[in-house]
């Protein structure tokens, strides 16, 4: 049922023959990739005269822009000169792992409502438990949730009978919040709750998604020759990505079914 052939095995008594069994085959995918780039320019006068570190500020802006673009493509990239996101293509379906799905197609669990999460705390907990237990045990060991800040805010408002929120902030600095005992990672690129959207993902993303980055990371070339009076900063890096194991990531879809 996974996106690769599993290892063969068998049972034998003390003296029976042991036939060769099939070895596992590694998952091989053609990763959609492209080169992210930016080419901002600033005047030499600005670098010299402004009362702050213009170059340092610009380099930080480049890093922020790169991070936002990469995260957006990992979530929903279409694969045209960029990664194919796990919400990109092919479209997720409701088919379970046991029933079998096409390679790279993720499973979703419907919220039960056309344009919202369940109205009650028990309804939300039941939905999230269905998501957790749709994931195979081996992937649950390294799984986490991911969603946008607005979706996190919505879940914070659900409380149990004793008034305790189901989304718990960590008491340890630097540690993530948890939801049903699993870490929660905020991701601005995830869609918000809306009809037909996939606002919540849960899974072992290291196993489920392959991210291929240029070994040299971002390269920046400073050019103060091409355009006189200006300094250009040519930043670029190659990034690719695609779903590797479609059993390792599960989604919540805002839909009746």
N, C-alpha and C positions, 0 to 999 in steps of 0.2 A: 504493500500500500504506500510505501514511501517513494521518494524520488530517486531510487537507486536499488540495485539488487542486493538483498540481504544475504548474509552468510548462511550457508547450509549447515545442518547438524543432524544428529540422530542419537538413538539409544542402542545400547548393546549389553549383553550379559558378559560374564567374566571371560569366556573363551571364544565368543563369536568373532567373525571377521569384522573389520572396520573399513568400509568403503571410503574412498576419497569423497570429500564434500566440497561443494562450490565455495570458492572464496568470495568475500564481498567485493563489489565493484565500486570504485569511488564515483561520487556524483560529479558529472562533468557538464557544465553549462557554458554557453557562449555569452559572455558578459558584455552588455551594451556599455560603451564607454565614449567619452568625449573629453575635450580640453576646456576647462573653465579658464577664463582670462579676464583681466581688467587692465585698462591703460589710461589711468588718470594723469593729468599734467598740472603742475603748479609753477607759478612764475619764480624766477630766481630772486626777485625782489622780495616776494612773500617769504621765501625760506630765510632770507637774510634779515628782514626787517620786523616780521611779526614777533610779538613778545611771548611766544610759546614754541614748543618743539613741533614745528609743522610736519617734518618728515616722520617723526615718531607717531604723531596723530594720524597721518595718512596711512602708515603701515598698519596701525591698529584697525582703521576703517576697512582696509583691504582684507584683513584676517576675519573681521566680522561679516563682511559681505560674502566671503568664501564659505564660511561656516553655514550661513543661512541658505545659500544656494545649494550646497551639498546636502544639507538635511532635507530641504524641500524636494530634491530629486530622489533621495532615498525613499521618501514617503510616497511621492506621487509622480515621479519623473516618467516621461513617456518613452525614454530610450533613444530619442533622436539627438545624437551627439551628447548624451548625458546618461546617467544610470537609469535603469527601469525600476521604478519604485514598487514597494510591496502592495501599494494601492493602485498601481498603474495598470499593467496589463499582464495576463488576462484578468477579466472581472471576477471578483470573488463570488462563490456560490454557496448554497446551503448544504451541499452534499458532504456527508461525513467521511472520515478517513476510511472506515470499513467499507463504505460503498464505492470508494475509488473516485479520484478526480484527475483531470488532465494535469500534466507536469506543470508546476509553477502556479497552480490555481489554489488560492487560499480558501478556507472555509469560514463562513460567518455564522453567527447566531443572532437571530432577529430580536430586537427589543420588545416586540409585541405591540408597539404603537407606531402609527404612521409617521409621526414627526417629533417624538419625545422618548425619553427614558421612562420606565415604569413609574407610576405616581407614588407608590409606597416603598418604604424601606425594604420590606420583605420581598417585594417584586424585583427591586434592583439587586438584592443579594442573591435571589434565585437565578437571575439572569447571569450575574458574574460567576456564580458557581458552575453554571452550565458551560461557560467559557473555559474556566479553569479545568474542568474535568473532561472537556472535549480534547484537551492536549494530553498526549501520551506521557506516562510517568517519567520516562527518561528526559523529556524536555522540560517538565515542570520543575526539575531540580535546579535549573538555571534560568528560570523564566522571570520576566518582569512585565509590568503594565506600562503602556505609554499613551499619552493623551495630551490635549492642549490645556492651557491654564483655565479656560472657561469651562471645559468639561470637568476638570478637577474641582473647580468652584461649585459646580452643580452637585458633584458627588459628596462634597463636604457637608452639604445641607441634609443629607440622609443620616438619621440617627436611630440607634436601636431603642428598645423599650426603656432603657435606663438613661437615655439622653446622650449616649456616647456616639460620636461620629464613626461611620464605618471606614472612613479614610483617616488614618492615624499619622500625625506628624511624629518624626523621630525625636527622642529626647537626647540624642547624641548629635553634636554639631557635625555637619558634613554628611550625615547619613540620610538616605531618601525616606520619604513618607512610605507607608505601606497600605495596601488594600487587600483584605482577606489574607494577610500574612505575606504577601509578595511585594517586592519593591516597586515603586511607581516613579517613572522618569517623565518629567514634563518635556513636551516637544511642541514648539510653536507651529511646526509644519503640519501637525495633525488637524484634520477638519473638526469643526465644532458640531454640536448636536443639531441636526437638521434632517428633514425628510430625505431618505436615501443615502445619507452619509455614513461613513465608517469612523466614528469618533474615538473608539477605544480599540487598542490592539494589545494582545497578551501573548507572550511566547519566549522561546529561546532564540533571540535574534542572531546570536553568534552562529548557531547551527542553521538557522532558517534563511539567512541573507548573506551573500558574499559581497564584500566591498573591496574593490581593487583600486588602490591608490598608487599614484606615481611614487616610486621608491624615494625620490628626492624631495617629496612634499612640495610645497609651493616655492617656486623660483621667482625672484624679483630682480629685474635688470634696470638699473638707473641709467637714463639716457638724457644727457644735457647737450647733445650735439645736433640731433635731427632738426629741432625747432629752436632757433636762436631765442634766448631770453626765457625759455621754459625748460623745466626738468620733467621728464616723463618717467613713470614707474610702470614697467611692463611686468605684470604678475600673471603666472599661469601654472596650471598643474593638471594632470590627466586623472580622471576619476571614472570608474565604472562600477556597476552594481546590478544585482538581480537576485530574485528568490532562488534559493538553493534547495531547500527542503520545505515543501508546502504543508507538511504535517507539523512543523515547528512553530508556526505563528497562527493565531486565531484572531478573529475580528468580531466586533459588535456592529451590526447594521441597524440603523434606525428605520424600521419597517415592520409591517404586521407579520410578515413571513419571509 
